[in-house]
Amino acid sequence: MAGAVELALIGLLVVTGQTLMAISVAFLVALGGPLVVVNHRRAERSRG
C-alpha cells in the first residue's frame, strides 16, 4: 500500500514539473524502504 502512495506522490511531482524533487523522493524511498525493513527485523530479533 505504501508503495502506491509513494508512486502517486512521485507521479504528481513529475507532472507538476518538480522533476528534481521527484528524483529526490524516489531516491529516499529506494534507500529508506530497505532500511526500515532491516531495522524492524533487527528490533524483533533483539526482543525475541
C-alpha positions as CSV (number, residue, x, y, z in Angstrom):
1,M,0.0,0.0,0.0
2,A,2.8,2.4,0.9
3,G,4.4,1.8,-2.5
4,A,1.3,3.0,-4.3
5,V,1.2,6.2,-2.2
6,E,4.9,6.9,-3.0
7,L,4.4,6.3,-6.7
8,A,1.4,8.6,-6.7
9,L,3.5,11.3,-5.0
10,I,6.4,10.9,-7.4
11,G,4.0,11.0,-10.4
12,L,2.3,14.2,-9.1
13,L,5.7,15.9,-8.6
14,V,6.8,14.9,-12.2
15,V,3.5,16.2,-13.7
16,T,3.8,19.5,-11.8
17,G,7.4,20.0,-13.1
18,Q,9.2,19.2,-9.8
19,T,11.4,16.7,-11.5
20,L,14.4,17.1,-9.2
21,M,12.1,16.8,-6.2
22,A,10.6,13.6,-7.7
23,I,14.0,12.1,-8.2
24,S,15.0,13.0,-4.6
25,V,11.8,11.4,-3.2
26,A,12.4,8.3,-5.4
27,F,16.0,8.1,-4.1
28,L,14.9,8.5,-0.5
29,V,12.2,5.8,-0.9
30,A,14.7,3.4,-2.5
31,L,17.2,3.9,0.4
32,G,14.6,4.2,3.2
33,G,12.5,1.2,2.3
34,P,15.1,-1.5,2.9
35,L,16.5,0.4,6.0
36,V,13.0,0.3,7.6
37,V,12.7,-3.4,6.9
38,V,16.2,-4.2,8.3
39,N,15.6,-2.1,11.4
40,H,12.2,-3.8,12.0
41,R,13.7,-7.3,11.7
42,R,16.6,-6.3,14.0
43,A,14.2,-4.9,16.6
44,E,12.2,-8.1,16.6
45,R,15.3,-10.3,16.8
46,S,16.7,-8.4,19.9
47,R,13.2,-8.5,21.6
48,G,12.6,-12.2,20.9
